[in-house]
Amino acid sequence: MPLFEERNYRKRINAGDMVSCHVEVKETDLWVSADVNLEKETRDLVFNLRQQLEEYIKFHPEFATSLLPFQDDIYAPPIVQKMVDITKKIGVGPMACVAGVIAQDIGVSLLEFSEQVIVENGGDIFLQANRPITVSILAGNSRLSERFGLLIPVKNMPLGVCSSSATVGHSLSMGIADVVCLVSHSAGLADGAATAIGNRIKSEKDLETVSVIVNKFEGIIGGVVIIDDKMATWGDIELVGL
């Protein structure tokens, strides 16, 4: 896995009057917006979470590679227990939700220092703001990529918006979707479920039944799946043109 991947989409982020910073520690690459600059606080939180995860993987290397749910471990650090609990409910390996879990853990912790916090972790996002936020949907080479976004009202926050793709980035997907983007109050759940659903999208015909698949995952508010120029949407979401 590359330690750095240029994220050109960040050049198009408009955080309004919020202050943004970039924090990168090994594979963890965050863009954080808040009422004040929280670079130091974010970096400290990243080091803490990574230490928990890396120490556990040192003694349980299969945790990092398993594509199936991992066994419960009452002695595991908090981040590991969260990842195990989330992914055992949706049938994927624990690392499928790591970006979402990190984004939300850091975002919630940063709310101690700022009333507004947006944490973007490789396209997986935790949101808490005092105004509506529009999240653009990146879908690779699809003609629909960045043509519209999800409008997130204040009343729905805090919220996680997470994506999985077979054609964008280095996420592992066994399907063909250009993007599966899900919304949930748990960013970890949205992240893991996006992977689980993406794995099941093998053809454009699967777009017709994707809402049935999603209903198996309690806690998903809504979402979007794009394959080429075809799209399926469901749930309590609002799309706006960009």
Helices and strands as residue ranges (DSSP letters): G 8-12, E 19-25, E 28-34, H 39-59, G 61-64, H 78-88, G 94-97, H 98-110, E 117-121, E 124-128, E 133-136, E 148-152, G 154-156, E 159-164, E 179-184, H 187-200, G 204-208, H 210-214, E 220-227, E 230-235, E 239-241
